[in-house]
Amino acid sequence: MGSETRNSGLKPGSEVYAFTSRRNHEGAMAEYAKADIDQVLPKPKNLSFVEAATVPLSALTAWQALFEHGKLQKGQRLLVTGAAGGTGVFAVQFALRIGAYVIGTGSSARSREILEELGVNKFVDYKTQELKTEVGEVDLVLECVGGKTLEDAFSVVKKDGLLVSITEINCEKIAEEKGIRGKFFIVSMNAEELSAITELIEGGKIVTFVDKTFGLEHVQQAFREASLGHVHGKAIISVVE
């Protein structure tokens, strides 16, 4: 970090984290990475750097999907597909904190274990159970998987509900053809929201999950394994001196 900062409390040597989303210097898989100062916040004091790396992209995605786009409220019914994945684990926790009824999908014993540990109201094994039968109608779907799961998820949205997808760019068009509302979005950095998330983490209200850690020299392997869709929480690239 440079010697001059605009963020109170930050100085050279501060332990920080960020979501580097500006197009002129996007990406952080390097020994050194650039970020605008307004993108940088002190990392949660109770997390290691590896644990902190799970937060900005995935937690902000979940936050914005539920609250900016989904307008989720206490007492509403939420379905999160791939709920034990990187975005899903944060979405489940955020939604439960405000008093929503949360349904999460998964298939492995580990997925069920994680989601039940978080307090999910209902777990649906998408390999053996049908969403429409097991879920009923919901106010909001956060769809994190795509493919057949996305298609099935459309069937459980209330007429005045919404499906928010982070996988299907044509979500709005597909949803309109089915007579419901749909939205695709790409997360953006928001320091105020990330600060609120940091407070929840430091207060022990939100926990993180690291599935696997890969060295910088194994980036390709990390992406290959993550692309299989069976990561619980996040797979992290660790840069070690």
C-alpha positions as CSV (number, residue, x, y, z in Angstrom):
1,M,0.0,0.0,0.0
2,G,1.2,3.5,-0.8
3,S,2.1,6.0,1.9
4,E,-0.9,8.1,1.3
5,T,-4.4,6.7,1.9
6,R,-7.9,8.1,2.0
7,N,-9.3,5.3,4.2
8,S,-9.2,6.1,7.9
9,G,-7.1,3.6,9.8
10,L,-5.1,2.3,6.9
11,K,-1.4,2.8,6.7
12,P,1.6,1.1,5.0
13,G,1.7,-2.5,6.4
14,S,-2.0,-2.7,7.2
15,E,-3.6,-6.1,6.7
16,V,-6.3,-5.5,4.1
17,Y,-8.6,-7.3,1.7
18,A,-10.5,-6.1,-1.3
19,F,-12.4,-7.1,-4.4
20,T,-10.3,-5.8,-7.3
21,S,-13.1,-5.2,-9.9
22,R,-11.9,-2.2,-11.8
23,R,-11.2,-3.2,-15.5
24,N,-7.9,-1.4,-15.7
25,H,-6.2,-3.6,-13.1
26,E,-8.5,-6.5,-12.5
27,G,-7.3,-9.7,-10.8
28,A,-5.3,-10.6,-7.8
29,M,-3.6,-13.9,-8.6
30,A,-0.1,-12.6,-8.2
31,E,2.6,-11.9,-5.7
32,Y,1.7,-8.2,-6.0
33,A,-1.7,-6.8,-7.0
34,K,-3.1,-3.3,-7.4
35,A,-6.4,-2.0,-6.0
36,D,-7.8,1.5,-5.7
37,I,-7.8,2.7,-2.2
38,D,-11.6,3.0,-2.1
39,Q,-11.7,-0.8,-2.8
40,V,-9.5,-1.7,0.2
41,L,-10.7,-2.4,3.8
42,P,-9.0,-3.8,6.9
43,K,-9.4,-7.6,6.8
44,P,-11.5,-9.1,9.5
45,K,-9.3,-9.4,12.6
46,N,-10.4,-12.9,13.4
47,L,-9.6,-14.4,10.0
48,S,-6.3,-15.5,8.5
49,F,-5.5,-14.2,5.0
50,V,-6.6,-17.5,3.5
51,E,-10.0,-17.3,5.3
52,A,-10.4,-13.6,4.4
53,A,-9.8,-14.5,0.7
54,T,-13.2,-16.3,0.7
55,V,-15.1,-13.2,1.5
56,P,-15.1,-10.2,-0.9
57,L,-16.3,-11.7,-4.1
58,S,-18.6,-14.4,-2.8
59,A,-20.1,-12.5,0.2
60,L,-20.7,-9.4,-1.8
61,T,-22.4,-11.5,-4.5
62,A,-24.7,-13.0,-1.9
63,W,-25.4,-9.7,-0.2
64,Q,-26.2,-7.9,-3.5
65,A,-28.3,-10.7,-4.8
66,L,-30.5,-10.9,-1.7
67,F,-30.8,-7.3,-0.6
68,E,-30.1,-5.1,-3.6
69,H,-31.8,-7.1,-6.3
70,G,-34.0,-9.6,-4.4
71,K,-35.2,-7.2,-1.7
72,L,-35.4,-10.1,0.7
73,Q,-37.5,-9.5,3.8
74,K,-38.1,-11.3,7.2
75,G,-40.5,-14.1,6.8
76,Q,-40.1,-14.6,3.1
77,R,-39.1,-17.9,1.6
78,L,-35.8,-18.2,-0.2
79,L,-34.3,-21.0,-2.2
80,V,-30.5,-21.1,-2.7
81,T,-29.2,-23.6,-5.2
82,G,-25.7,-24.9,-4.7
83,A,-26.1,-23.6,-1.2
84,A,-22.9,-25.1,0.2
85,G,-20.8,-23.4,-2.5
86,G,-18.9,-20.2,-2.3
87,T,-21.8,-17.8,-2.7
88,G,-24.4,-20.1,-1.2
89,V,-22.9,-20.4,2.3
90,F,-22.9,-16.6,2.7
91,A,-26.4,-16.2,1.2
92,V,-27.8,-18.8,3.7
93,Q,-26.3,-17.0,6.6
94,F,-27.4,-13.5,5.6
95,A,-30.9,-14.7,4.9
96,L,-31.2,-16.6,8.2
97,R,-30.0,-13.5,10.1
98,I,-32.9,-11.4,8.9
99,G,-35.4,-14.1,9.6
100,A,-36.1,-15.5,6.1
101,Y,-37.1,-19.2,5.7
102,V,-34.2,-20.7,3.8
103,I,-34.1,-23.8,1.6
104,G,-30.8,-25.0,0.3
105,T,-29.9,-27.6,-2.4
106,G,-27.0,-29.9,-2.4
107,S,-26.2,-33.6,-2.9
108,S,-23.2,-34.7,-0.8
109,A,-23.2,-35.6,2.9
110,R,-20.7,-32.7,3.4
111,S,-23.1,-30.2,1.8
112,R,-25.9,-31.4,4.1
113,E,-23.6,-31.2,7.1
114,I,-22.5,-27.6,6.3
115,L,-26.0,-26.3,5.7
116,E,-27.5,-28.0,8.7
117,E,-24.7,-26.6,10.8
118,L,-25.6,-23.1,9.5
119,G,-29.2,-23.7,10.4
120,V,-30.9,-24.0,7.0
121,N,-34.6,-24.6,7.4
122,K,-34.8,-27.3,4.7
123,F,-32.2,-29.2,2.8
124,V,-33.1,-30.7,-0.7
125,D,-30.9,-33.3,-2.3
126,Y,-31.3,-32.3,-5.9
127,K,-30.2,-35.8,-7.1
128,T,-32.9,-37.7,-5.4
129,Q,-35.6,-35.1,-4.8
130,E,-37.7,-32.8,-7.1
131,L,-37.6,-29.1,-6.3
132,K,-41.2,-28.5,-7.2
133,T,-42.4,-31.3,-4.9
134,E,-40.0,-30.6,-2.0
135,V,-39.9,-26.8,-2.1
136,G,-43.4,-25.5,-3.0
137,E,-43.5,-21.8,-3.9
138,V,-40.8,-19.3,-2.8
139,D,-40.5,-15.5,-2.9
140,L,-36.9,-15.5,-4.1
141,V,-34.5,-17.9,-5.7
142,L,-30.7,-17.3,-5.7
143,E,-29.6,-19.6,-8.5
144,C,-25.9,-20.4,-8.4
145,V,-25.7,-23.6,-10.5
146,G,-27.2,-23.2,-13.9
147,G,-28.3,-25.9,-16.4
148,K,-31.1,-28.2,-15.3
149,T,-31.0,-26.8,-11.8
150,L,-31.8,-23.3,-13.2
151,E,-34.7,-24.7,-15.3
152,D,-36.1,-26.6,-12.3
153,A,-35.8,-23.5,-10.1
154,F,-38.1,-21.4,-12.3
155,S,-40.9,-23.7,-11.4
156,V,-41.0,-22.8,-7.7
157,V,-41.0,-19.0,-8.1
158,K,-44.2,-17.3,-7.1
159,K,-46.0,-15.2,-9.7
160,D,-44.9,-12.1,-7.9
161,G,-41.5,-13.6,-6.9
162,L,-38.1,-13.3,-8.5
163,L,-35.3,-15.5,-9.6
164,V,-31.8,-14.0,-9.4
165,S,-29.1,-15.9,-11.4
166,I,-25.4,-15.5,-11.2
167,T,-24.9,-18.1,-14.0
168,E,-27.4,-17.3,-16.8
169,I,-27.0,-14.1,-18.7
170,N,-30.4,-14.6,-20.4
171,C,-32.2,-15.2,-17.2
172,E,-34.6,-12.2,-17.6
173,K,-35.7,-13.3,-21.0
174,I,-36.2,-17.0,-20.0
175,A,-38.1,-15.9,-16.9
176,E,-40.4,-13.6,-18.9
177,E,-41.3,-16.5,-21.2
178,K,-42.4,-18.4,-18.1
179,G,-44.5,-15.5,-16.8
180,I,-42.2,-14.6,-13.9
181,R,-39.4,-12.2,-13.1
182,G,-35.8,-13.0,-13.5
183,K,-32.5,-11.1,-13.2
184,F,-28.9,-11.8,-14.0
185,F,-26.2,-9.6,-12.4
186,I,-22.5,-9.4,-11.9
187,V,-21.2,-8.3,-8.5
188,S,-19.5,-5.0,-8.1
189,M,-17.3,-3.7,-5.3
190,N,-19.1,-1.8,-2.6
191,A,-17.0,-0.7,0.4
192,E,-19.9,0.1,2.6
193,E,-21.4,-3.4,2.1
194,L,-18.1,-5.1,2.6
195,S,-17.6,-3.1,5.8
196,A,-21.0,-4.3,7.1
197,I,-20.0,-7.9,6.2
198,T,-16.7,-7.4,8.0
199,E,-18.5,-6.3,11.2
200,L,-20.7,-9.5,11.0
201,I,-17.6,-11.7,10.7
202,E,-15.7,-10.0,13.5
203,G,-18.8,-10.3,15.6
204,G,-18.9,-14.0,15.1
205,K,-22.3,-13.7,13.2
206,I,-20.9,-15.0,9.9
207,V,-18.4,-17.8,9.3
208,T,-16.3,-18.8,6.3
209,F,-15.5,-22.1,4.7
210,V,-12.2,-23.0,3.0
211,D,-12.5,-26.3,1.0
212,K,-9.0,-26.4,-0.4
213,T,-5.9,-24.2,-0.7
214,F,-3.7,-24.2,-3.8
215,G,-0.3,-22.6,-4.3
216,L,0.1,-19.9,-6.9
217,E,1.8,-22.4,-9.2
218,H,-1.3,-24.6,-9.2
219,V,-3.8,-22.1,-10.5
220,Q,-4.9,-24.2,-13.4
221,Q,-5.5,-27.2,-11.2
222,A,-7.6,-25.1,-8.8
223,F,-9.8,-23.8,-11.6
224,R,-10.2,-27.4,-13.0
225,E,-11.3,-28.7,-9.6
226,A,-13.6,-25.7,-8.9
227,S,-15.2,-26.1,-12.3
228,L,-16.5,-29.5,-11.3
229,G,-18.9,-27.8,-9.0
230,H,-18.2,-29.8,-5.8
231,V,-16.3,-27.2,-3.8
232,H,-17.8,-26.6,-0.3
233,G,-17.2,-23.0,0.5
234,K,-14.2,-21.7,-1.5
235,A,-11.0,-23.0,-3.1
236,I,-8.3,-20.5,-2.4
237,I,-5.1,-19.5,-4.2
238,S,-2.5,-18.9,-1.5
239,V,0.5,-16.7,-2.3
240,V,3.4,-17.7,0.0
241,E,6.8,-16.0,0.1
